[in-house]
């Protein structure tokens, strides 16, 4: 979970980090009192990855460096990049213009007064994915890139709309962006995980109506492996 990214801004930032286009400063963290597991103890949180925390800045950056190295190795070894798109609601950091990986308070984390909400546009997400393709090509010019849209529905929205309306807009915009980039770029593909899940209707989702049942996840994964990999 700690290296999951659900919007195109965070995804692009990870590839930019790899290429040295930005560097996380040693004072770039959120200092919070963490109530969820640590009963109000003071901890230091990474804004750019989900719930990565340390009891000191040094401990935090040790974890950050390990995750960055793990991500670097994965990027360099990959023949296929499968990128799942989920959100258009993002939170921009006020101090440097970069984007937090999650909304303020996610998992009892911080960032409430450090970020501002932004409902991203088609053009912004299109530009982000075009940049991601370019940055991947600089790592491996022959890599295949597959975009897909997450079938997991939004749990909440910060737009003021009903969450069902916000979810439909989010998924529709990201699906359209992925389709446009796929049509324009060589060796870029779209895999219909969102469409498969929705075609199955009620059989897809757990009781909450948001998360996909495990057997459906396995079935969709099997279809992906059959269509995009020689490892069946």
C-alpha atoms as an extended CHARMM CRD file, in Angstrom:
* protein
*
       232  EXT
         1         1  UNK       CA              0.0000000000        0.0000000000        0.0000000000  PROA      1               0.0000000000
         2         2  UNK       CA              2.7800000000        2.4780000000        0.7390000000  PROA      2               0.0000000000
         3         3  UNK       CA              3.8610000000        2.6950000000       -2.8900000000  PROA      3               0.0000000000
         4         4  UNK       CA              0.3700000000        2.8500000000       -4.3920000000  PROA      4               0.0000000000
         5         5  UNK       CA             -0.4130000000        6.0210000000       -6.3190000000  PROA      5               0.0000000000
         6         6  UNK       CA             -3.9380000000        6.8360000000       -7.3830000000  PROA      6               0.0000000000
         7         7  UNK       CA             -3.6290000000       10.0070000000       -9.4130000000  PROA      7               0.0000000000
         8         8  UNK       CA             -1.4960000000       10.9990000000      -12.3910000000  PROA      8               0.0000000000
         9         9  UNK       CA              0.3280000000       13.7500000000      -10.5050000000  PROA      9               0.0000000000
        10        10  UNK       CA              1.8750000000       11.3550000000       -7.9860000000  PROA      10              0.0000000000
        11        11  UNK       CA              2.6430000000        8.8400000000      -10.7280000000  PROA      11              0.0000000000
        12        12  UNK       CA              4.4590000000       11.4760000000      -12.7660000000  PROA      12              0.0000000000
        13        13  UNK       CA              6.3400000000       12.7040000000       -9.7010000000  PROA      13              0.0000000000
        14        14  UNK       CA              7.7710000000        9.2320000000       -9.0810000000  PROA      14              0.0000000000
        15        15  UNK       CA              9.2090000000        9.0710000000      -12.5930000000  PROA      15              0.0000000000
        16        16  UNK       CA             10.4810000000       12.6390000000      -12.2620000000  PROA      16              0.0000000000
        17        17  UNK       CA             12.1580000000       11.6640000000       -9.0060000000  PROA      17              0.0000000000
        18        18  UNK       CA             13.9160000000        8.8070000000      -10.7940000000  PROA      18              0.0000000000
        19        19  UNK       CA             15.2720000000       11.2010000000      -13.4320000000  PROA      19              0.0000000000
        20        20  UNK       CA             16.4180000000       13.7230000000      -10.8380000000  PROA      20              0.0000000000
        21        21  UNK       CA             13.9210000000       16.3660000000      -11.9210000000  PROA      21              0.0000000000
        22        22  UNK       CA             13.0810000000       17.0410000000       -8.2980000000  PROA      22              0.0000000000
        23        23  UNK       CA             14.5990000000       16.0640000000       -4.9810000000  PROA      23              0.0000000000
        24        24  UNK       CA             12.8340000000       15.7940000000       -1.6530000000  PROA      24              0.0000000000
        25        25  UNK       CA             14.4170000000       18.2560000000        0.7460000000  PROA      25              0.0000000000
        26        26  UNK       CA             15.4000000000       17.0660000000        4.2090000000  PROA      26              0.0000000000
        27        27  UNK       CA             12.8240000000       19.3490000000        5.8200000000  PROA      27              0.0000000000
        28        28  UNK       CA             10.0510000000       18.2640000000        3.4470000000  PROA      28              0.0000000000
        29        29  UNK       CA              7.8440000000       16.2790000000        5.8110000000  PROA      29              0.0000000000
        30        30  UNK       CA              4.7980000000       16.7170000000        8.0180000000  PROA      30              0.0000000000
        31        31  UNK       CA              5.2600000000       16.6340000000       11.7730000000  PROA      31              0.0000000000
        32        32  UNK       CA              2.1420000000       15.2070000000       13.3930000000  PROA      32              0.0000000000
        33        33  UNK       CA              0.8180000000       13.4870000000       16.4780000000  PROA      33              0.0000000000
        34        34  UNK       CA             -0.3400000000       10.1020000000       15.3000000000  PROA      34              0.0000000000
        35        35  UNK       CA             -3.4210000000        8.8610000000       17.1220000000  PROA      35              0.0000000000
        36        36  UNK       CA             -4.3140000000        5.8500000000       15.0010000000  PROA      36              0.0000000000
        37        37  UNK       CA             -1.6720000000        3.3140000000       16.0420000000  PROA      37              0.0000000000
        38        38  UNK       CA              0.7740000000        5.2590000000       18.1990000000  PROA      38              0.0000000000
        39        39  UNK       CA             -1.6280000000        6.9000000000       20.6760000000  PROA      39              0.0000000000
        40        40  UNK       CA             -0.6350000000       10.4890000000       20.0160000000  PROA      40              0.0000000000
        41        41  UNK       CA              3.1120000000       10.0300000000       19.6900000000  PROA      41              0.0000000000
        42        42  UNK       CA              4.9760000000       12.5920000000       17.6030000000  PROA      42              0.0000000000
        43        43  UNK       CA              5.9980000000       11.2490000000       14.1900000000  PROA      43              0.0000000000
        44        44  UNK       CA              7.2460000000       12.5600000000       10.8460000000  PROA      44              0.0000000000
        45        45  UNK       CA              5.2810000000       11.7870000000        7.7010000000  PROA      45              0.0000000000
        46        46  UNK       CA              6.2840000000       11.6750000000        4.0210000000  PROA      46              0.0000000000
        47        47  UNK       CA              3.7610000000       13.7090000000        1.9770000000  PROA      47              0.0000000000
        48        48  UNK       CA              4.4940000000       11.8530000000       -1.2530000000  PROA      48              0.0000000000
        49        49  UNK       CA              3.8990000000        8.2270000000       -0.2460000000  PROA      49              0.0000000000
        50        50  UNK       CA              1.0240000000        6.6670000000        1.6670000000  PROA      50              0.0000000000
        51        51  UNK       CA              1.5050000000        6.5680000000        5.4440000000  PROA      51              0.0000000000
        52        52  UNK       CA              5.2990000000        6.3880000000        5.3830000000  PROA      52              0.0000000000
        53        53  UNK       CA              6.3430000000        7.6590000000        8.8060000000  PROA      53              0.0000000000
        54        54  UNK       CA              9.3330000000        7.7330000000       11.1300000000  PROA      54              0.0000000000
        55        55  UNK       CA              9.8810000000        8.5400000000       14.7740000000  PROA      55              0.0000000000
        56        56  UNK       CA             12.5640000000       11.0110000000       13.6990000000  PROA      56              0.0000000000
        57        57  UNK       CA             13.4490000000       12.8120000000       10.4350000000  PROA      57              0.0000000000
        58        58  UNK       CA             16.4610000000       10.5180000000       10.0470000000  PROA      58              0.0000000000
        59        59  UNK       CA             14.3290000000        7.4040000000       10.4300000000  PROA      59              0.0000000000
        60        60  UNK       CA             11.7940000000        8.7860000000        7.9590000000  PROA      60              0.0000000000
        61        61  UNK       CA             14.3980000000        9.5160000000        5.2980000000  PROA      61              0.0000000000
        62        62  UNK       CA             15.9770000000        6.1170000000        5.7720000000  PROA      62              0.0000000000
        63        63  UNK       CA             12.6050000000        4.6220000000        4.8410000000  PROA      63              0.0000000000
        64        64  UNK       CA             12.1780000000        7.0920000000        1.9640000000  PROA      64              0.0000000000
        65        65  UNK       CA             15.6080000000        6.2100000000        0.5600000000  PROA      65              0.0000000000
        66        66  UNK       CA             14.8950000000        2.4770000000        0.7770000000  PROA      66              0.0000000000
        67        67  UNK       CA             11.5800000000        2.8920000000       -1.0440000000  PROA      67              0.0000000000
        68        68  UNK       CA             13.1760000000        5.1170000000       -3.6790000000  PROA      68              0.0000000000
        69        69  UNK       CA             15.8660000000        2.5180000000       -4.3240000000  PROA      69              0.0000000000
        70        70  UNK       CA             13.2910000000       -0.2680000000       -4.5280000000  PROA      70              0.0000000000
        71        71  UNK       CA             11.2660000000        1.7870000000       -7.0030000000  PROA      71              0.0000000000
        72        72  UNK       CA             14.3710000000        2.5880000000       -9.0580000000  PROA      72              0.0000000000
        73        73  UNK       CA             15.2750000000       -1.0790000000       -9.3850000000  PROA      73              0.0000000000
        74        74  UNK       CA             11.7220000000       -1.9510000000      -10.3790000000  PROA      74              0.0000000000
        75        75  UNK       CA             11.6230000000        0.7030000000      -13.0820000000  PROA      75              0.0000000000
        76        76  UNK       CA             14.9360000000       -0.3980000000      -14.5490000000  PROA      76              0.0000000000
        77        77  UNK       CA             14.0050000000       -4.0950000000      -14.6390000000  PROA      77              0.0000000000
        78        78  UNK       CA             10.4810000000       -3.6870000000      -16.0070000000  PROA      78              0.0000000000
        79        79  UNK       CA              9.5050000000       -4.7970000000      -19.5030000000  PROA      79              0.0000000000
        80        80  UNK       CA              5.8890000000       -3.7530000000      -18.9630000000  PROA      80              0.0000000000
        81        81  UNK       CA              4.6060000000       -0.7800000000      -16.9730000000  PROA      81              0.0000000000
        82        82  UNK       CA              1.0130000000       -1.3000000000      -15.8200000000  PROA      82              0.0000000000
        83        83  UNK       CA             -0.3770000000        2.0050000000      -14.5780000000  PROA      83              0.0000000000
        84        84  UNK       CA             -3.7640000000        2.1330000000      -12.8680000000  PROA      84              0.0000000000
        85        85  UNK       CA             -5.6500000000        5.4280000000      -12.7560000000  PROA      85              0.0000000000
        86        86  UNK       CA             -8.1360000000        6.1880000000      -10.0090000000  PROA      86              0.0000000000
        87        87  UNK       CA             -8.6160000000        9.8210000000       -8.9760000000  PROA      87              0.0000000000
        88        88  UNK       CA             -8.8870000000       13.3180000000      -10.3780000000  PROA      88              0.0000000000
        89        89  UNK       CA             -9.2740000000       14.9250000000       -6.9310000000  PROA      89              0.0000000000
        90        90  UNK       CA             -5.7930000000       15.9230000000       -5.7720000000  PROA      90              0.0000000000
        91        91  UNK       CA             -4.0900000000       17.9500000000       -3.0310000000  PROA      91              0.0000000000
        92        92  UNK       CA             -1.3780000000       20.4290000000       -3.9540000000  PROA      92              0.0000000000
        93        93  UNK       CA              1.2840000000       21.3550000000       -1.4090000000  PROA      93              0.0000000000
        94        94  UNK       CA              1.3080000000       25.0590000000       -0.7060000000  PROA      94              0.0000000000
        95        95  UNK       CA              5.0560000000       25.3570000000       -0.1920000000  PROA      95              0.0000000000
        96        96  UNK       CA              6.4690000000       23.8350000000       -3.3830000000  PROA      96              0.0000000000
        97        97  UNK       CA              3.6250000000       23.0680000000       -5.8070000000  PROA      97              0.0000000000
        98        98  UNK       CA              4.1370000000       19.2970000000       -5.6630000000  PROA      98              0.0000000000
        99        99  UNK       CA              1.2240000000       16.9670000000       -4.9880000000  PROA      99              0.0000000000
       100       100  UNK       CA              0.5070000000       14.8680000000       -1.9170000000  PROA      100             0.0000000000
       101       101  UNK       CA             -0.2170000000       11.2120000000       -2.5510000000  PROA      101             0.0000000000
       102       102  UNK       CA             -3.4140000000       11.2600000000       -0.4920000000  PROA      102             0.0000000000
       103       103  UNK       CA             -5.9610000000       13.6830000000        0.9050000000  PROA      103             0.0000000000
       104       104  UNK       CA             -5.1220000000       15.3390000000        4.2530000000  PROA      104             0.0000000000
       105       105  UNK       CA             -5.9560000000       13.1430000000        7.1890000000  PROA      105             0.0000000000
       106       106  UNK       CA             -5.8770000000        9.8920000000        5.2350000000  PROA      106             0.0000000000
       107       107  UNK       CA             -5.2490000000        7.0900000000        7.7240000000  PROA      107             0.0000000000
       108       108  UNK       CA             -5.0730000000        9.7090000000       10.4980000000  PROA      108             0.0000000000
       109       109  UNK       CA             -2.1170000000       11.3510000000        8.7700000000  PROA      109             0.0000000000
       110       110  UNK       CA             -1.3570000000       15.0510000000        8.3700000000  PROA      110             0.0000000000
       111       111  UNK       CA             -1.3060000000       17.7370000000        5.7200000000  PROA      111             0.0000000000
       112       112  UNK       CA             -4.4900000000       19.5960000000        6.6380000000  PROA      112             0.0000000000
       113       113  UNK       CA             -2.9600000000       23.0740000000        6.6330000000  PROA      113             0.0000000000
       114       114  UNK       CA             -0.1570000000       22.2410000000        4.1930000000  PROA      114             0.0000000000
       115       115  UNK       CA             -2.1890000000       21.4750000000        1.0820000000  PROA      115             0.0000000000
       116       116  UNK       CA             -5.0470000000       22.8380000000       -0.9890000000  PROA      116             0.0000000000
       117       117  UNK       CA             -7.6840000000       20.9020000000       -2.9070000000  PROA      117             0.0000000000
       118       118  UNK       CA             -7.6140000000       20.8370000000       -6.7000000000  PROA      118             0.0000000000
       119       119  UNK       CA            -10.0850000000       19.1390000000       -9.0460000000  PROA      119             0.0000000000
       120       120  UNK       CA             -7.8380000000       18.2730000000      -11.9600000000  PROA      120             0.0000000000
       121       121  UNK       CA             -8.8230000000       18.6580000000      -15.5970000000  PROA      121             0.0000000000
       122       122  UNK       CA             -8.6610000000       16.5160000000      -18.7170000000  PROA      122             0.0000000000
       123       123  UNK       CA             -5.7380000000       18.5730000000      -20.0330000000  PROA      123             0.0000000000
       124       124  UNK       CA             -3.7210000000       18.2390000000      -16.8320000000  PROA      124             0.0000000000
       125       125  UNK       CA             -4.1650000000       14.4760000000      -16.6620000000  PROA      125             0.0000000000
       126       126  UNK       CA             -3.4680000000       14.1310000000      -20.3770000000  PROA      126             0.0000000000
       127       127  UNK       CA             -0.2520000000       16.1410000000      -20.0270000000  PROA      127             0.0000000000
       128       128  UNK       CA              0.7720000000       14.0430000000      -17.0160000000  PROA      128             0.0000000000
       129       129  UNK       CA              0.3370000000       10.7490000000      -18.8670000000  PROA      129             0.0000000000
       130       130  UNK       CA              2.1540000000       12.0550000000      -21.9210000000  PROA      130             0.0000000000
       131       131  UNK       CA              5.0430000000       13.0080000000      -19.6260000000  PROA      131             0.0000000000
       132       132  UNK       CA              4.9480000000        9.5840000000      -17.9670000000  PROA      132             0.0000000000
       133       133  UNK       CA              5.2700000000        7.8890000000      -21.3560000000  PROA      133             0.0000000000
       134       134  UNK       CA              8.2250000000       10.1000000000      -22.2470000000  PROA      134             0.0000000000
       135       135  UNK       CA              9.9390000000        9.4700000000      -18.8970000000  PROA      135             0.0000000000
       136       136  UNK       CA              9.4590000000        5.6940000000      -19.2020000000  PROA      136             0.0000000000
       137       137  UNK       CA             10.9370000000        5.7660000000      -22.7080000000  PROA      137             0.0000000000
       138       138  UNK       CA             14.0870000000        7.3260000000      -21.2430000000  PROA      138             0.0000000000
       139       139  UNK       CA             14.4130000000        4.3280000000      -18.9140000000  PROA      139             0.0000000000
       140       140  UNK       CA             13.5500000000        1.6310000000      -21.4540000000  PROA      140             0.0000000000
       141       141  UNK       CA             12.7020000000        2.7260000000      -24.9850000000  PROA      141             0.0000000000
       142       142  UNK       CA             11.2440000000       -0.7100000000      -25.7890000000  PROA      142             0.0000000000
       143       143  UNK       CA              9.0200000000       -1.0570000000      -22.7210000000  PROA      143             0.0000000000
       144       144  UNK       CA              5.3310000000       -1.6820000000      -23.1850000000  PROA      144             0.0000000000
       145       145  UNK       CA              3.0070000000        0.6390000000      -21.2620000000  PROA      145             0.0000000000
       146       146  UNK       CA             -0.5030000000       -0.3820000000      -20.2360000000  PROA      146             0.0000000000
       147       147  UNK       CA             -3.0180000000        2.0300000000      -18.7610000000  PROA      147             0.0000000000
       148       148  UNK       CA             -6.0970000000        0.8530000000      -16.9230000000  PROA      148             0.0000000000
       149       149  UNK       CA             -8.7710000000        2.5320000000      -14.8000000000  PROA      149             0.0000000000
       150       150  UNK       CA             -9.5140000000        1.2650000000      -11.3060000000  PROA      150             0.0000000000
       151       151  UNK       CA            -13.0200000000       -0.1490000000      -10.8120000000  PROA      151             0.0000000000
       152       152  UNK       CA            -12.8660000000        0.7600000000       -7.1050000000  PROA      152             0.0000000000
       153       153  UNK       CA            -15.3620000000        3.5490000000       -6.4980000000  PROA      153             0.0000000000
       154       154  UNK       CA            -14.5980000000        6.7380000000       -4.5900000000  PROA      154             0.0000000000
       155       155  UNK       CA            -15.2300000000        6.4740000000       -0.8740000000  PROA      155             0.0000000000
       156       156  UNK       CA            -15.6680000000       10.2150000000       -0.4930000000  PROA      156             0.0000000000
       157       157  UNK       CA            -15.4550000000       13.3900000000       -2.5230000000  PROA      157             0.0000000000
       158       158  UNK       CA            -14.2750000000       16.9150000000       -1.7720000000  PROA      158             0.0000000000
       159       159  UNK       CA            -16.1400000000       18.5230000000       -4.6820000000  PROA      159             0.0000000000
       160       160  UNK       CA            -19.4550000000       19.1620000000       -2.9560000000  PROA      160             0.0000000000
       161       161  UNK       CA            -21.2100000000       16.7990000000       -5.3820000000  PROA      161             0.0000000000
       162       162  UNK       CA            -22.7710000000       13.4970000000       -4.4860000000  PROA      162             0.0000000000
       163       163  UNK       CA            -20.0420000000       10.8430000000       -4.3620000000  PROA      163             0.0000000000
       164       164  UNK       CA            -21.7300000000        8.8180000000       -7.1360000000  PROA      164             0.0000000000
       165       165  UNK       CA            -21.6220000000       11.8350000000       -9.4400000000  PROA      165             0.0000000000
       166       166  UNK       CA            -18.0080000000       12.5850000000       -8.5050000000  PROA      166             0.0000000000
       167       167  UNK       CA            -17.0120000000        8.9580000000       -9.0720000000  PROA      167             0.0000000000
       168       168  UNK       CA            -18.5980000000        8.8800000000      -12.5290000000  PROA      168             0.0000000000
       169       169  UNK       CA            -16.8290000000       12.0830000000      -13.5450000000  PROA      169             0.0000000000
       170       170  UNK       CA            -13.4880000000       10.8590000000      -12.2160000000  PROA      170             0.0000000000
       171       171  UNK       CA            -13.5830000000        7.4710000000      -13.9450000000  PROA      171             0.0000000000
       172       172  UNK       CA            -14.9680000000        8.9000000000      -17.1870000000  PROA      172             0.0000000000
       173       173  UNK       CA            -12.3110000000       11.5890000000      -17.4310000000  PROA      173             0.0000000000
       174       174  UNK       CA             -9.4580000000        9.1840000000      -16.7070000000  PROA      174             0.0000000000
       175       175  UNK       CA            -10.8150000000        6.5980000000      -19.1440000000  PROA      175             0.0000000000
       176       176  UNK       CA            -10.9800000000        9.2340000000      -21.8760000000  PROA      176             0.0000000000
       177       177  UNK       CA             -7.4620000000       10.4780000000      -21.1140000000  PROA      177             0.0000000000
       178       178  UNK       CA             -6.0650000000        6.9400000000      -21.2280000000  PROA      178             0.0000000000
       179       179  UNK       CA             -7.7850000000        6.3020000000      -24.5370000000  PROA      179             0.0000000000
       180       180  UNK       CA             -6.4520000000        9.4820000000      -26.0850000000  PROA      180             0.0000000000
       181       181  UNK       CA             -2.8520000000        8.7970000000      -25.0270000000  PROA      181             0.0000000000
       182       182  UNK       CA             -3.1190000000        5.1630000000      -26.1360000000  PROA      182             0.0000000000
       183       183  UNK       CA             -4.1980000000        6.2600000000      -29.6120000000  PROA      183             0.0000000000
       184       184  UNK       CA             -1.3150000000        8.7050000000      -29.9320000000  PROA      184             0.0000000000
       185       185  UNK       CA              1.6030000000        6.6640000000      -28.5750000000  PROA      185             0.0000000000
       186       186  UNK       CA              3.3350000000        3.5660000000      -29.9210000000  PROA      186             0.0000000000
       187       187  UNK       CA              3.4730000000        0.5270000000      -27.6370000000  PROA      187             0.0000000000
       188       188  UNK       CA              0.9300000000        2.0580000000      -25.2730000000  PROA      188             0.0000000000
       189       189  UNK       CA             -2.1510000000       -0.0270000000      -24.5720000000  PROA      189             0.0000000000
       190       190  UNK       CA             -5.3610000000        0.0880000000      -22.5780000000  PROA      190             0.0000000000
       191       191  UNK       CA             -6.5820000000       -2.8480000000      -20.4750000000  PROA      191             0.0000000000
       192       192  UNK       CA            -10.3110000000       -2.7860000000      -19.5780000000  PROA      192             0.0000000000
       193       193  UNK       CA            -10.3030000000       -3.7450000000      -15.8870000000  PROA      193             0.0000000000
       194       194  UNK       CA            -12.8730000000       -1.0120000000      -15.1910000000  PROA      194             0.0000000000
       195       195  UNK       CA            -15.1200000000       -2.2230000000      -18.0060000000  PROA      195             0.0000000000
       196       196  UNK       CA            -14.8460000000       -5.9100000000      -17.0590000000  PROA      196             0.0000000000
       197       197  UNK       CA            -15.8010000000       -5.1750000000      -13.4640000000  PROA      197             0.0000000000
       198       198  UNK       CA            -18.7700000000       -3.0490000000      -14.4550000000  PROA      198             0.0000000000
       199       199  UNK       CA            -20.0540000000       -5.5680000000      -16.9890000000  PROA      199             0.0000000000
       200       200  UNK       CA            -20.2960000000       -8.1450000000      -14.2170000000  PROA      200             0.0000000000
       201       201  UNK       CA            -22.6190000000       -5.8360000000      -12.2960000000  PROA      201             0.0000000000
       202       202  UNK       CA            -23.4740000000       -6.6700000000       -8.6820000000  PROA      202             0.0000000000
       203       203  UNK       CA            -21.3580000000       -9.8230000000       -8.8030000000  PROA      203             0.0000000000
       204       204  UNK       CA            -18.2550000000       -7.6180000000       -8.8990000000  PROA      204             0.0000000000
       205       205  UNK       CA            -18.4520000000       -5.7950000000       -5.6110000000  PROA      205             0.0000000000
       206       206  UNK       CA            -18.3380000000       -6.5500000000       -1.9210000000  PROA      206             0.0000000000
       207       207  UNK       CA            -21.2050000000       -5.4450000000        0.3480000000  PROA      207             0.0000000000
       208       208  UNK       CA            -19.8360000000       -1.8940000000        0.5530000000  PROA      208             0.0000000000
       209       209  UNK       CA            -20.3760000000       -1.4710000000       -3.1850000000  PROA      209             0.0000000000
       210       210  UNK       CA            -16.8590000000       -0.0380000000       -3.5700000000  PROA      210             0.0000000000
       211       211  UNK       CA            -14.2450000000       -2.7670000000       -3.4470000000  PROA      211             0.0000000000
       212       212  UNK       CA            -13.9930000000       -5.6430000000       -5.8940000000  PROA      212             0.0000000000
       213       213  UNK       CA            -14.3650000000       -9.2170000000       -4.6440000000  PROA      213             0.0000000000
       214       214  UNK       CA            -11.1590000000      -11.2500000000       -4.5040000000  PROA      214             0.0000000000
       215       215  UNK       CA            -12.3160000000      -13.8310000000       -7.0670000000  PROA      215             0.0000000000
       216       216  UNK       CA            -13.1240000000      -11.0620000000       -9.5360000000  PROA      216             0.0000000000
       217       217  UNK       CA             -9.7040000000       -9.4940000000       -8.9540000000  PROA      217             0.0000000000
       218       218  UNK       CA             -8.0470000000      -12.8440000000       -9.6910000000  PROA      218             0.0000000000
       219       219  UNK       CA            -10.1680000000      -13.3220000000      -12.8160000000  PROA      219             0.0000000000
       220       220  UNK       CA             -9.2910000000       -9.8610000000      -14.1610000000  PROA      220             0.0000000000
       221       221  UNK       CA             -5.6100000000      -10.4490000000      -13.3610000000  PROA      221             0.0000000000
       222       222  UNK       CA             -5.7060000000      -13.7700000000      -15.2260000000  PROA      222             0.0000000000
       223       223  UNK       CA             -7.1920000000      -12.0800000000      -18.2830000000  PROA      223             0.0000000000
       224       224  UNK       CA             -4.4490000000       -9.4530000000      -18.1630000000  PROA      224             0.0000000000
       225       225  UNK       CA             -1.7020000000      -12.0830000000      -17.9580000000  PROA      225             0.0000000000
       226       226  UNK       CA             -3.2250000000      -14.0140000000      -20.8600000000  PROA      226             0.0000000000
       227       227  UNK       CA             -3.4070000000      -10.9350000000      -23.0550000000  PROA      227             0.0000000000
       228       228  UNK       CA             -0.2210000000       -9.0400000000      -22.0960000000  PROA      228             0.0000000000
       229       229  UNK       CA              2.3240000000      -11.5820000000      -20.8860000000  PROA      229             0.0000000000
       230       230  UNK       CA              3.9240000000      -14.8420000000      -22.0150000000  PROA      230             0.0000000000
       231       231  UNK       CA              3.6210000000      -16.0500000000      -18.4060000000  PROA      231             0.0000000000
       232       232  UNK       CA              0.0820000000      -17.4520000000      -18.3950000000  PROA      232             0.0000000000
